Amino acid sequence: MATIPPIVRQMILCDDVLPSTRRPGDHDALGLIHSVYPDPPGFYPAVLPVLCVYLQLTGGRGSGVGQVVVVEADTGGPVFAGRPHTIDYPPDPLAVVFRVFRVLDCKFPRSGLYWVQFRHDGRELSAQPLVVR
């Protein structure tokens, strides 16, 4: 468990994340995602083949366990819980730690609002909305 949890500077939902070709050490998020459309339309569960969750974290001390969980807003029930990952924080609290979590074949049982959550040591630190049409 981290002695001090990190601050989430950025949490971006996208198709993929690649190393930047313009700025070494930075990243490019491709295909920003805010909605999911079933294929064929109206057919559920809607399946999103790949969802990348790009995180920039800072200020954490020690190490902690990060996890991405997708929950249905109306019920709070999870539709996806990713594997927990250990995150080690550098001694410099101003340093930025980058992490990409890839959610594969996430199934949404019905249309509505879902929350993509980043949990650190079991506590939700950030969430982004995702609308299933």
N, CA, C and O atoms as CSV, one atom per row, in Angstrom:
chain,resi,resn,atom,element,x,y,z
A,1,MET,N,N,0.846,-1.183,0.000
A,1,MET,CA,C,0.000,0.000,0.000
A,1,MET,C,C,0.892,1.248,0.000
A,1,MET,O,O,1.859,1.331,0.757
A,2,ALA,N,N,0.558,2.200,-0.848
A,2,ALA,CA,C,1.350,3.420,-0.962
A,2,ALA,C,C,1.262,4.216,0.339
A,2,ALA,O,O,0.199,4.310,0.953
A,3,THR,N,N,2.394,4.786,0.749
A,3,THR,CA,C,2.362,5.625,1.938
A,3,THR,C,C,1.596,6.911,1.671
A,3,THR,O,O,0.948,7.454,2.567
A,4,ILE,N,N,1.672,7.401,0.423
A,4,ILE,CA,C,0.870,8.543,-0.021
A,4,ILE,C,C,0.308,8.164,-1.387
A,4,ILE,O,O,1.078,7.846,-2.294
A,5,PRO,N,N,-1.013,8.190,-1.559
A,5,PRO,CA,C,-1.576,7.830,-2.872
A,5,PRO,C,C,-1.266,8.904,-3.907
A,5,PRO,O,O,-1.012,10.055,-3.553
A,6,PRO,N,N,-1.286,8.530,-5.195
A,6,PRO,CA,C,-0.987,9.502,-6.242
A,6,PRO,C,C,-2.175,10.411,-6.516
A,6,PRO,O,O,-3.295,10.168,-6.068
A,7,ILE,N,N,-1.890,11.454,-7.263
A,7,ILE,CA,C,-2.903,12.334,-7.825
A,7,ILE,C,C,-3.032,11.957,-9.289
A,7,ILE,O,O,-2.021,11.791,-9.971
A,8,VAL,N,N,-4.251,11.819,-9.787
A,8,VAL,CA,C,-4.471,11.518,-11.199
A,8,VAL,C,C,-4.482,12.842,-11.958
A,8,VAL,O,O,-5.423,13.627,-11.841
A,9,ARG,N,N,-3.430,13.080,-12.734
A,9,ARG,CA,C,-3.362,14.303,-13.541
A,9,ARG,C,C,-4.225,14.195,-14.778
A,9,ARG,O,O,-4.902,15.151,-15.156
A,10,GLN,N,N,-4.204,13.019,-15.419
A,10,GLN,CA,C,-4.993,12.783,-16.628
A,10,GLN,C,C,-5.492,11.344,-16.600
A,10,GLN,O,O,-4.783,10.432,-16.174
A,11,MET,N,N,-6.716,11.160,-17.057
A,11,MET,CA,C,-7.268,9.822,-17.294
A,11,MET,C,C,-8.040,9.927,-18.601
A,11,MET,O,O,-9.056,10.617,-18.681
A,12,ILE,N,N,-7.547,9.232,-19.626
A,12,ILE,CA,C,-8.097,9.361,-20.972
A,12,ILE,C,C,-8.533,7.989,-21.470
A,12,ILE,O,O,-7.798,7.009,-21.347
A,13,LEU,N,N,-9.739,7.930,-22.036
A,13,LEU,CA,C,-10.251,6.712,-22.659
A,13,LEU,C,C,-10.025,6.819,-24.162
A,13,LEU,O,O,-10.428,7.803,-24.783
A,14,CYS,N,N,-9.382,5.809,-24.750
A,14,CYS,CA,C,-9.042,5.885,-26.162
A,14,CYS,C,C,-8.873,4.493,-26.761
A,14,CYS,O,O,-8.964,3.484,-26.062
A,15,ASP,N,N,-8.624,4.460,-28.077
A,15,ASP,CA,C,-8.407,3.198,-28.786
A,15,ASP,C,C,-7.011,2.635,-28.546
A,15,ASP,O,O,-6.839,1.423,-28.417
A,16,ASP,N,N,-6.009,3.522,-28.486
A,16,ASP,CA,C,-4.630,3.057,-28.306
A,16,ASP,C,C,-3.759,4.206,-27.829
A,16,ASP,O,O,-4.126,5.374,-27.956
A,17,VAL,N,N,-2.610,3.865,-27.282
A,17,VAL,CA,C,-1.618,4.839,-26.829
A,17,VAL,C,C,-0.273,4.410,-27.402
A,17,VAL,O,O,0.136,3.256,-27.272
A,18,LEU,N,N,0.404,5.363,-28.037
A,18,LEU,CA,C,1.703,5.081,-28.645
A,18,LEU,C,C,2.728,6.082,-28.139
A,18,LEU,O,O,2.367,7.190,-27.742
A,19,PRO,N,N,4.016,5.704,-28.148
A,19,PRO,CA,C,5.052,6.688,-27.810
A,19,PRO,C,C,5.009,7.841,-28.817
A,19,PRO,O,O,4.800,7.622,-30.011
A,20,SER,N,N,5.204,9.046,-28.336
A,20,SER,CA,C,5.181,10.215,-29.205
A,20,SER,C,C,6.392,10.214,-30.124
A,20,SER,O,O,7.506,9.906,-29.700
A,21,THR,N,N,6.166,10.559,-31.382
A,21,THR,CA,C,7.276,10.688,-32.321
A,21,THR,C,C,7.848,12.102,-32.292
A,21,THR,O,O,8.915,12.352,-32.853
A,22,ARG,N,N,7.143,13.026,-31.642
A,22,ARG,CA,C,7.572,14.427,-31.590
A,22,ARG,C,C,8.297,14.778,-30.300
A,22,ARG,O,O,9.194,15.620,-30.296
A,23,ARG,N,N,7.906,14.132,-29.202
A,23,ARG,CA,C,8.478,14.478,-27.900
A,23,ARG,C,C,8.859,13.199,-27.171
A,23,ARG,O,O,7.978,12.482,-26.697
A,24,PRO,N,N,10.147,12.896,-27.068
A,24,PRO,CA,C,10.574,11.678,-26.369
A,24,PRO,C,C,10.058,11.657,-24.924
A,24,PRO,O,O,10.114,12.660,-24.213
A,25,GLY,N,N,9.558,10.499,-24.515
A,25,GLY,CA,C,9.036,10.356,-23.163
A,25,GLY,C,C,7.555,10.657,-23.035
A,25,GLY,O,O,6.943,10.322,-22.021
A,26,ASP,N,N,6.964,11.290,-24.057
A,26,ASP,CA,C,5.532,11.579,-24.050
A,26,ASP,C,C,4.794,10.518,-24.857
A,26,ASP,O,O,5.405,9.625,-25.444
A,27,HIS,N,N,3.466,10.634,-24.874
A,27,HIS,CA,C,2.631,9.645,-25.545
A,27,HIS,C,C,1.556,10.325,-26.366
A,27,HIS,O,O,1.187,11.471,-26.113
A,28,ASP,N,N,1.057,9.597,-27.357
A,28,ASP,CA,C,-0.063,10.062,-28.170
A,28,ASP,C,C,-1.240,9.126,-27.941
A,28,ASP,O,O,-1.118,7.911,-28.099
A,29,ALA,N,N,-2.381,9.700,-27.567
A,29,ALA,CA,C,-3.615,8.934,-27.419
A,29,ALA,C,C,-4.353,8.981,-28.751
A,29,ALA,O,O,-4.573,10.055,-29.311
A,30,LEU,N,N,-4.734,7.810,-29.253
A,30,LEU,CA,C,-5.400,7.715,-30.546
A,30,LEU,C,C,-6.855,7.315,-30.360
A,30,LEU,O,O,-7.158,6.412,-29.581
A,31,GLY,N,N,-7.748,7.976,-31.064
A,31,GLY,CA,C,-9.157,7.598,-31.062
A,31,GLY,C,C,-9.824,7.782,-29.714
A,31,GLY,O,O,-10.191,6.803,-29.064
A,32,LEU,N,N,-9.986,9.022,-29.286
A,32,LEU,CA,C,-10.637,9.281,-28.001
A,32,LEU,C,C,-12.035,8.684,-27.989
A,32,LEU,O,O,-12.759,8.755,-28.982
A,33,ILE,N,N,-12.411,8.093,-26.856
A,33,ILE,CA,C,-13.687,7.388,-26.743
A,33,ILE,C,C,-14.548,8.042,-25.670
A,33,ILE,O,O,-14.091,8.301,-24.557
A,34,HIS,N,N,-15.817,8.307,-26.031
A,34,HIS,CA,C,-16.784,8.798,-25.048
A,34,HIS,C,C,-18.082,8.011,-25.129
A,34,HIS,O,O,-18.888,8.037,-24.199
A,35,SER,N,N,-18.288,7.300,-26.257
A,35,SER,CA,C,-19.518,6.537,-26.455
A,35,SER,C,C,-19.197,5.196,-27.106
A,35,SER,O,O,-18.185,5.028,-27.786
A,36,VAL,N,N,-20.107,4.247,-26.866
A,36,VAL,CA,C,-20.023,2.926,-27.492
A,36,VAL,C,C,-21.338,2.698,-28.218
A,36,VAL,O,O,-22.412,2.943,-27.669
A,37,TYR,N,N,-21.247,2.229,-29.455
A,37,TYR,CA,C,-22.433,1.936,-30.262
A,37,TYR,C,C,-22.448,0.445,-30.582
A,37,TYR,O,O,-21.483,-0.069,-31.147
A,38,PRO,N,N,-23.526,-0.261,-30.233
A,38,PRO,CA,C,-23.574,-1.695,-30.531
A,38,PRO,C,C,-23.567,-1.950,-32.034
A,38,PRO,O,O,-24.050,-1.137,-32.820
A,39,ASP,N,N,-23.008,-3.097,-32.415
A,39,ASP,CA,C,-22.969,-3.488,-33.814
A,39,ASP,C,C,-23.452,-4.929,-33.913
A,39,ASP,O,O,-22.743,-5.839,-33.485
A,40,PRO,N,N,-24.633,-5.159,-34.461
A,40,PRO,CA,C,-25.533,-4.229,-35.131
A,40,PRO,C,C,-26.264,-3.333,-34.131
A,40,PRO,O,O,-26.351,-3.668,-32.950
A,41,PRO,N,N,-26.793,-2.188,-34.600
A,41,PRO,CA,C,-27.480,-1.255,-33.701
A,41,PRO,C,C,-28.605,-1.936,-32.921
A,41,PRO,O,O,-29.382,-2.719,-33.468
A,42,GLY,N,N,-28.669,-1.613,-31.623
A,42,GLY,CA,C,-29.717,-2.143,-30.759
A,42,GLY,C,C,-29.465,-3.541,-30.240
A,42,GLY,O,O,-30.286,-4.073,-29.493
A,43,PHE,N,N,-28.351,-4.153,-30.615
A,43,PHE,CA,C,-28.041,-5.512,-30.190
A,43,PHE,C,C,-27.154,-5.481,-28.940
A,43,PHE,O,O,-26.085,-4.871,-28.935
A,44,TYR,N,N,-27.622,-6.152,-27.886
A,44,TYR,CA,C,-26.865,-6.188,-26.630
A,44,TYR,C,C,-26.625,-7.628,-26.226
A,44,TYR,O,O,-27.456,-8.487,-26.522
A,45,PRO,N,N,-25.526,-7.920,-25.566
A,45,PRO,CA,C,-24.605,-6.925,-25.039
A,45,PRO,C,C,-23.758,-6.284,-26.144
A,45,PRO,O,O,-23.374,-6.934,-27.116
A,46,ALA,N,N,-23.482,-4.994,-25.965
A,46,ALA,CA,C,-22.559,-4.295,-26.851
A,46,ALA,C,C,-21.148,-4.661,-26.409
A,46,ALA,O,O,-20.853,-4.692,-25.214
A,47,VAL,N,N,-20.288,-4.936,-27.364
A,47,VAL,CA,C,-18.917,-5.345,-27.040
A,47,VAL,C,C,-17.948,-4.307,-27.583
A,47,VAL,O,O,-17.992,-3.954,-28.761
A,48,LEU,N,N,-17.081,-3.826,-26.716
A,48,LEU,CA,C,-16.009,-2.924,-27.121
A,48,LEU,C,C,-14.731,-3.764,-27.155
A,48,LEU,O,O,-14.235,-4.171,-26.104
A,49,PRO,N,N,-14.188,-4.028,-28.358
A,49,PRO,CA,C,-13.043,-4.948,-28.450
A,49,PRO,C,C,-11.822,-4.492,-27.652
A,49,PRO,O,O,-11.173,-5.300,-26.987
A,50,VAL,N,N,-11.508,-3.183,-27.720
A,50,VAL,CA,C,-10.347,-2.662,-26.978
A,50,VAL,C,C,-10.685,-1.277,-26.439
A,50,VAL,O,O,-11.166,-0.410,-27.168
A,51,LEU,N,N,-10.426,-1.091,-25.161
A,51,LEU,CA,C,-10.528,0.219,-24.518
A,51,LEU,C,C,-9.226,0.448,-23.772
A,51,LEU,O,O,-8.890,-0.296,-22.851
A,52,CYS,N,N,-8.495,1.479,-24.173
A,52,CYS,CA,C,-7.260,1.833,-23.463
A,52,CYS,C,C,-7.577,2.930,-22.455
A,52,CYS,O,O,-8.257,3.907,-22.770
A,53,VAL,N,N,-7.078,2.754,-21.252
A,53,VAL,CA,C,-7.213,3.762,-20.207
A,53,VAL,C,C,-5.805,4.279,-19.933
A,53,VAL,O,O,-4.967,3.579,-19.365
A,54,TYR,N,N,-5.566,5.522,-20.351
A,54,TYR,CA,C,-4.246,6.151,-20.220
A,54,TYR,C,C,-4.253,7.027,-18.979
A,54,TYR,O,O,-5.116,7.889,-18.814
A,55,LEU,N,N,-3.278,6.794,-18.110
A,55,LEU,CA,C,-3.195,7.533,-16.848
A,55,LEU,C,C,-1.860,8.243,-16.713
A,55,LEU,O,O,-0.810,7.697,-17.051
A,56,GLN,N,N,-1.920,9.473,-16.211
A,56,GLN,CA,C,-0.737,10.194,-15.751
A,56,GLN,C,C,-0.922,10.400,-14.253
A,56,GLN,O,O,-1.877,11.039,-13.811
A,57,LEU,N,N,0.004,9.849,-13.485
A,57,LEU,CA,C,-0.071,9.910,-12.020
A,57,LEU,C,C,1.139,10.655,-11.488
A,57,LEU,O,O,2.228,10.571,-12.056
A,58,THR,N,N,0.948,11.384,-10.400
A,58,THR,CA,C,2.055,12.094,-9.769
A,58,THR,C,C,1.825,12.160,-8.266
A,58,THR,O,O,0.696,12.024,-7.794
A,59,GLY,N,N,2.904,12.368,-7.522
A,59,GLY,CA,C,2.786,12.602,-6.088
A,59,GLY,C,C,2.704,11.357,-5.232
A,59,GLY,O,O,2.708,11.461,-4.005
A,60,GLY,N,N,2.631,10.191,-5.833
A,60,GLY,CA,C,2.553,8.968,-5.040
A,60,GLY,C,C,3.882,8.659,-4.380
A,60,GLY,O,O,4.943,8.997,-4.905
A,61,ARG,N,N,3.818,8.021,-3.237
A,61,ARG,CA,C,5.034,7.599,-2.527
A,61,ARG,C,C,4.962,6.108,-2.268
A,61,ARG,O,O,3.899,5.567,-1.964
A,62,GLY,N,N,6.112,5.445,-2.393
A,62,GLY,CA,C,6.147,4.008,-2.173
A,62,GLY,C,C,5.614,3.290,-3.400
A,62,GLY,O,O,5.960,3.628,-4.532
A,63,SER,N,N,4.776,2.305,-3.167
A,63,SER,CA,C,4.136,1.592,-4.272
A,63,SER,C,C,2.690,1.315,-3.898
A,63,SER,O,O,2.320,1.332,-2.724
A,64,GLY,N,N,1.888,1.063,-4.905
A,64,GLY,CA,C,0.474,0.771,-4.682
A,64,GLY,C,C,-0.040,-0.143,-5.766
A,64,GLY,O,O,0.678,-0.481,-6.708
A,65,VAL,N,N,-1.287,-0.541,-5.628
A,65,VAL,CA,C,-1.904,-1.447,-6.586
A,65,VAL,C,C,-3.001,-0.692,-7.333
A,65,VAL,O,O,-3.952,-0.196,-6.730
A,66,GLY,N,N,-2.851,-0.615,-8.661
A,66,GLY,CA,C,-3.826,0.058,-9.503
A,66,GLY,C,C,-4.679,-0.944,-10.254
A,66,GLY,O,O,-4.215,-2.026,-10.614
A,67,GLN,N,N,-5.934,-0.575,-10.488
A,67,GLN,CA,C,-6.868,-1.447,-11.181
A,67,GLN,C,C,-7.909,-0.598,-11.891
A,67,GLN,O,O,-8.325,0.444,-11.384
A,68,VAL,N,N,-8.328,-1.052,-13.071
A,68,VAL,CA,C,-9.424,-0.408,-13.800
A,68,VAL,C,C,-10.668,-1.275,-13.639
A,68,VAL,O,O,-10.634,-2.491,-13.833
A,69,VAL,N,N,-11.769,-0.614,-13.277
A,69,VAL,CA,C,-13.056,-1.281,-13.110
A,69,VAL,C,C,-14.097,-0.467,-13.874
A,69,VAL,O,O,-14.119,0.761,-13.787
A,70,VAL,N,N,-14.960,-1.156,-14.625
A,70,VAL,CA,C,-16.054,-0.506,-15.345
A,70,VAL,C,C,-17.351,-0.893,-14.640
A,70,VAL,O,O,-17.653,-2.075,-14.480
A,71,VAL,N,N,-18.115,0.119,-14.219
A,71,VAL,CA,C,-19.357,-0.153,-13.492
A,71,VAL,C,C,-20.540,0.507,-14.185
A,71,VAL,O,O,-20.406,1.551,-14.822
A,72,GLU,N,N,-21.698,-0.125,-14.045
A,72,GLU,CA,C,-22.939,0.431,-14.553
A,72,GLU,C,C,-23.390,1.524,-13.583
A,72,GLU,O,O,-23.480,1.282,-12.379
A,73,ALA,N,N,-23.674,2.725,-14.097
A,73,ALA,CA,C,-24.005,3.859,-13.232
A,73,ALA,C,C,-25.271,3.620,-12.415
A,73,ALA,O,O,-25.316,3.953,-11.231
A,74,ASP,N,N,-26.303,3.044,-13.038
A,74,ASP,CA,C,-27.581,2.872,-12.344
A,74,ASP,C,C,-27.506,1.894,-11.181
A,74,ASP,O,O,-28.133,2.105,-10.143
A,75,THR,N,N,-26.734,0.818,-11.358
A,75,THR,CA,C,-26.708,-0.231,-10.333
A,75,THR,C,C,-25.419,-0.239,-9.504
A,75,THR,O,O,-25.392,-0.769,-8.394
A,76,GLY,N,N,-24.363,0.347,-10.048
A,76,GLY,CA,C,-23.060,0.273,-9.378
A,76,GLY,C,C,-22.387,-1.074,-9.562
A,76,GLY,O,O,-21.295,-1.310,-9.044
A,77,GLY,N,N,-23.048,-1.961,-10.308
A,77,GLY,CA,C,-22.492,-3.293,-10.534
A,77,GLY,C,C,-21.385,-3.275,-11.569
A,77,GLY,O,O,-21.488,-2.579,-12.579
A,78,PRO,N,N,-20.318,-4.040,-11.325
A,78,PRO,CA,C,-19.215,-4.071,-12.283
A,78,PRO,C,C,-19.556,-4.888,-13.519
A,78,PRO,O,O,-20.204,-5.931,-13.426
A,79,VAL,N,N,-19.109,-4.403,-14.693
A,79,VAL,CA,C,-19.194,-5.179,-15.923
A,79,VAL,C,C,-17.806,-5.642,-16.345
A,79,VAL,O,O,-17.674,-6.505,-17.213
A,80,PHE,N,N,-16.759,-5.062,-15.728
A,80,PHE,CA,C,-15.380,-5.460,-15.987
A,80,PHE,C,C,-14.546,-5.082,-14.780
A,80,PHE,O,O,-14.695,-3.992,-14.228
A,81,ALA,N,N,-13.671,-5.981,-14.373
A,81,ALA,CA,C,-12.679,-5.687,-13.331
A,81,ALA,C,C,-11.339,-6.219,-13.827
A,81,ALA,O,O,-11.148,-7.428,-13.958
A,82,GLY,N,N,-10.423,-5.308,-14.099
A,82,GLY,CA,C,-9.121,-5.690,-14.627
A,82,GLY,C,C,-8.226,-6.285,-13.562
A,82,GLY,O,O,-8.500,-6.214,-12.364
A,83,ARG,N,N,-7.158,-6.867,-14.039
A,83,ARG,CA,C,-6.160,-7.446,-13.155
A,83,ARG,C,C,-5.436,-6.318,-12.412
A,83,ARG,O,O,-5.067,-5.321,-13.033
A,84,PRO,N,N,-5.227,-6.453,-11.104
A,84,PRO,CA,C,-4.480,-5.443,-10.359
A,84,PRO,C,C,-3.007,-5.407,-10.801
A,84,PRO,O,O,-2.399,-6.444,-11.068
A,85,HIS,N,N,-2.452,-4.189,-10.870
A,85,HIS,CA,C,-1.052,-3.989,-11.255
A,85,HIS,C,C,-0.335,-3.189,-10.170
A,85,HIS,O,O,-0.867,-2.197,-9.671
A,86,THR,N,N,0.858,-3.617,-9.811
A,86,THR,CA,C,1.672,-2.860,-8.860
A,86,THR,C,C,2.300,-1.672,-9.576
A,86,THR,O,O,2.847,-1.805,-10.671
A,87,ILE,N,N,2.210,-0.515,-8.940
A,87,ILE,CA,C,2.804,0.713,-9.476
A,87,ILE,C,C,3.804,1.222,-8.454
A,87,ILE,O,O,3.451,1.495,-7.307
A,88,ASP,N,N,5.070,1.349,-8.883
A,88,ASP,CA,C,6.127,1.891,-8.028
A,88,ASP,C,C,6.317,3.361,-8.362
A,88,ASP,O,O,6.421,3.733,-9.531
A,89,TYR,N,N,6.361,4.200,-7.323
A,89,TYR,CA,C,6.509,5.635,-7.523
A,89,TYR,C,C,7.940,6.062,-7.275
A,89,TYR,O,O,8.587,5.572,-6.350
A,90,PRO,N,N,8.446,6.986,-8.107
A,90,PRO,CA,C,9.829,7.452,-7.950
A,90,PRO,C,C,9.957,8.353,-6.718
A,90,PRO,O,O,8.959,8.861,-6.208
A,91,PRO,N,N,11.181,8.544,-6.248
A,91,PRO,CA,C,11.384,9.407,-5.074
A,91,PRO,C,C,10.942,10.856,-5.302
A,91,PRO,O,O,10.529,11.533,-4.360
A,92,ASP,N,N,11.028,11.329,-6.538
A,92,ASP,CA,C,10.637,12.704,-6.860
A,92,ASP,C,C,9.112,12.795,-6.944
A,92,ASP,O,O,8.524,12.236,-7.870
A,93,PRO,N,N,8.452,13.484,-6.001
A,93,PRO,CA,C,6.991,13.548,-6.023
A,93,PRO,C,C,6.430,14.352,-7.204
A,93,PRO,O,O,5.231,14.290,-7.476
A,94,LEU,N,N,7.283,15.101,-7.904
A,94,LEU,CA,C,6.831,15.864,-9.074
A,94,LEU,C,C,6.928,15.056,-10.365
A,94,LEU,O,O,6.403,15.466,-11.400
A,95,ALA,N,N,7.596,13.915,-10.300
A,95,ALA,CA,C,7.721,13.075,-11.495
A,95,ALA,C,C,6.351,12.520,-11.875
A,95,ALA,O,O,5.509,12.258,-11.017
A,96,VAL,N,N,6.149,12.347,-13.174
A,96,VAL,CA,C,4.886,11.815,-13.687
A,96,VAL,C,C,5.093,10.350,-14.070
A,96,VAL,O,O,6.031,10.006,-14.789
A,97,VAL,N,N,4.207,9.508,-13.578
A,97,VAL,CA,C,4.226,8.084,-13.903
A,97,VAL,C,C,3.108,7.831,-14.910
A,97,VAL,O,O,1.960,8.210,-14.676
A,98,PHE,N,N,3.441,7.197,-16.020
A,98,PHE,CA,C,2.472,6.897,-17.071
A,98,PHE,C,C,2.086,5.429,-16.988
A,98,PHE,O,O,2.946,4.570,-16.797
A,99,ARG,N,N,0.809,5.139,-17.130
A,99,ARG,CA,C,0.339,3.752,-17.172
A,99,ARG,C,C,-0.780,3.645,-18.210
A,99,ARG,O,O,-1.601,4.550,-18.359
A,100,VAL,N,N,-0.792,2.530,-18.912
A,100,VAL,CA,C,-1.861,2.214,-19.851
A,100,VAL,C,C,-2.468,0.889,-19.430
A,100,VAL,O,O,-1.774,-0.120,-19.315
A,101,PHE,N,N,-3.759,0.906,-19.204
A,101,PHE,CA,C,-4.507,-0.314,-18.917
A,101,PHE,C,C,-5.342,-0.619,-20.154
A,101,PHE,O,O,-6.040,0.257,-20.664
A,102,ARG,N,N,-5.275,-1.844,-20.631
A,102,ARG,CA,C,-6.057,-2.243,-21.801
A,102,ARG,C,C,-7.185,-3.168,-21.368
A,102,ARG,O,O,-6.956,-4.230,-20.790
A,103,VAL,N,N,-8.403,-2.741,-21.660
A,103,VAL,CA,C,-9.601,-3.523,-21.374
A,103,VAL,C,C,-9.984,-4.215,-22.678
A,103,VAL,O,O,-10.244,-3.551,-23.682
A,104,LEU,N,N,-10.020,-5.535,-22.667
A,104,LEU,CA,C,-10.309,-6.293,-23.881
A,104,LEU,C,C,-11.703,-6.905,-23.815
A,104,LEU,O,O,-12.092,-7.488,-22.803
A,105,ASP,N,N,-12.450,-6.762,-24.912
A,105,ASP,CA,C,-13.771,-7.374,-25.063
A,105,ASP,C,C,-14.706,-7.070,-23.895
A,105,ASP,O,O,-15.321,-7.970,-23.322
A,106,CYS,N,N,-14.798,-5.796,-23.557
A,106,CYS,CA,C,-15.704,-5.373,-22.478
A,106,CYS,C,C,-17.143,-5.448,-22.983
A,106,CYS,O,O,-17.473,-4.895,-24.033
A,107,LYS,N,N,-17.991,-6.136,-22.226
A,107,LYS,CA,C,-19.395,-6.335,-22.617
A,107,LYS,C,C,-20.297,-5.436,-21.772
A,107,LYS,O,O,-20.233,-5.442,-20.543
A,108,PHE,N,N,-21.136,-4.666,-22.460
A,108,PHE,CA,C,-22.093,-3.784,-21.811
A,108,PHE,C,C,-23.479,-4.386,-21.999
A,108,PHE,O,O,-23.938,-4.516,-23.134
A,109,PRO,N,N,-24.158,-4.756,-20.915
A,109,PRO,CA,C,-25.417,-5.494,-21.035
A,109,PRO,C,C,-26.580,-4.690,-21.609
A,109,PRO,O,O,-27.526,-5.269,-22.142
A,110,ARG,N,N,-26.521,-3.370,-21.508
A,110,ARG,CA,C,-27.642,-2.541,-21.989
A,110,ARG,C,C,-27.136,-1.119,-22.242
A,110,ARG,O,O,-26.015,-0.770,-21.874
A,111,SER,N,N,-27.975,-0.315,-22.871
A,111,SER,CA,C,-27.607,1.082,-23.094
A,111,SER,C,C,-27.643,1.824,-21.760
A,111,SER,O,O,-28.309,1.402,-20.814
A,112,GLY,N,N,-26.920,2.928,-21.706
A,112,GLY,CA,C,-26.907,3.732,-20.491
A,112,GLY,C,C,-25.530,4.273,-20.178
A,112,GLY,O,O,-24.611,4.206,-20.994
A,113,LEU,N,N,-25.408,4.810,-18.978
A,113,LEU,CA,C,-24.158,5.412,-18.516
A,113,LEU,C,C,-23.355,4.398,-17.725
A,113,LEU,O,O,-23.880,3.678,-16.876
A,114,TYR,N,N,-22.070,4.364,-18.028
A,114,TYR,CA,C,-21.122,3.519,-17.299
A,114,TYR,C,C,-19.974,4.408,-16.830
A,114,TYR,O,O,-19.689,5.442,-17.435
A,115,TRP,N,N,-19.327,3.997,-15.756
A,115,TRP,CA,C,-18.155,4.707,-15.243
A,115,TRP,C,C,-16.932,3.815,-15.379
A,115,TRP,O,O,-16.933,2.667,-14.934
A,116,VAL,N,N,-15.887,4.357,-16.001
A,116,VAL,CA,C,-14.598,3.676,-16.048
A,116,VAL,C,C,-13.792,4.258,-14.894
A,116,VAL,O,O,-13.438,5.437,-14.900
A,117,GLN,N,N,-13.509,3.424,-13.915
A,117,GLN,CA,C,-12.870,3.877,-12.681
A,117,GLN,C,C,-11.415,3.422,-12.612
A,117,GLN,O,O,-11.077,2.317,-13.038
A,118,PHE,N,N,-10.563,4.287,-12.071
A,118,PHE,CA,C,-9.212,3.890,-11.689
A,118,PHE,C,C,-9.206,3.783,-10.176
A,118,PHE,O,O,-9.462,4.753,-9.463
A,119,ARG,N,N,-8.910,2.588,-9.704
A,119,ARG,CA,C,-8.822,2.352,-8.267
A,119,ARG,C,C,-7.374,2.111,-7.880
A,119,ARG,O,O,-6.629,1.413,-8.568
A,120,HIS,N,N,-7.003,2.700,-6.776
A,120,HIS,CA,C,-5.632,2.585,-6.265
A,120,HIS,C,C,-5.718,2.106,-4.824
A,120,HIS,O,O,-6.320,2.759,-3.971
A,121,ASP,N,N,-5.107,0.955,-4.567
A,121,ASP,CA,C,-5.191,0.324,-3.250
A,121,ASP,C,C,-6.647,0.189,-2.803
A,121,ASP,O,O,-6.978,0.379,-1.633
A,122,GLY,N,N,-7.516,-0.146,-3.779
A,122,GLY,CA,C,-8.925,-0.391,-3.493
A,122,GLY,C,C,-9.805,0.842,-3.406
A,122,GLY,O,O,-11.015,0.720,-3.219
A,123,ARG,N,N,-9.225,2.026,-3.535
A,123,ARG,CA,C,-9.985,3.278,-3.424
A,123,ARG,C,C,-10.089,3.955,-4.784
A,123,ARG,O,O,-9.089,4.089,-5.490
A,124,GLU,N,N,-11.296,4.383,-5.156
A,124,GLU,CA,C,-11.480,5.071,-6.425
A,124,GLU,C,C,-10.817,6.439,-6.385
A,124,GLU,O,O,-11.127,7.270,-5.531
A,125,LEU,N,N,-9.883,6.664,-7.338
A,125,LEU,CA,C,-9.221,7.973,-7.411
A,125,LEU,C,C,-9.723,8.814,-8.568
A,125,LEU,O,O,-9.625,10.041,-8.534
A,126,SER,N,N,-10.269,8.153,-9.611
A,126,SER,CA,C,-10.724,8.906,-10.769
A,126,SER,C,C,-11.732,8.050,-11.529
A,126,SER,O,O,-11.689,6.821,-11.477
A,127,ALA,N,N,-12.642,8.722,-12.238
A,127,ALA,CA,C,-13.626,8.020,-13.070
A,127,ALA,C,C,-13.971,8.875,-14.271
A,127,ALA,O,O,-14.049,10.100,-14.181
A,128,GLN,N,N,-14.175,8.210,-15.397
A,128,GLN,CA,C,-14.591,8.876,-16.627
A,128,GLN,C,C,-15.894,8.248,-17.092
A,128,GLN,O,O,-16.056,7.030,-17.019
A,129,PRO,N,N,-16.834,9.075,-17.574
A,129,PRO,CA,C,-18.100,8.521,-18.063
A,129,PRO,C,C,-17.925,7.886,-19.441
A,129,PRO,O,O,-17.116,8.328,-20.257
A,130,LEU,N,N,-18.710,6.838,-19.671
A,130,LEU,CA,C,-18.759,6.192,-20.967
A,130,LEU,C,C,-20.223,5.856,-21.240
A,130,LEU,O,O,-20.855,5.127,-20.476
A,131,VAL,N,N,-20.754,6.397,-22.338
A,131,VAL,CA,C,-22.172,6.231,-22.666
A,131,VAL,C,C,-22.315,5.125,-23.691
A,131,VAL,O,O,-21.639,5.128,-24.719
A,132,VAL,N,N,-23.199,4.178,-23.409
A,132,VAL,CA,C,-23.519,3.126,-24.368
A,132,VAL,C,C,-24.861,3.489,-24.970
A,132,VAL,O,O,-25.846,3.616,-24.243
A,133,ARG,N,N,-24.922,3.660,-26.291
A,133,ARG,CA,C,-26.122,4.151,-26.973
A,133,ARG,C,C,-27.088,3.037,-27.320
A,133,ARG,O,O,-28.145,3.293,-27.897
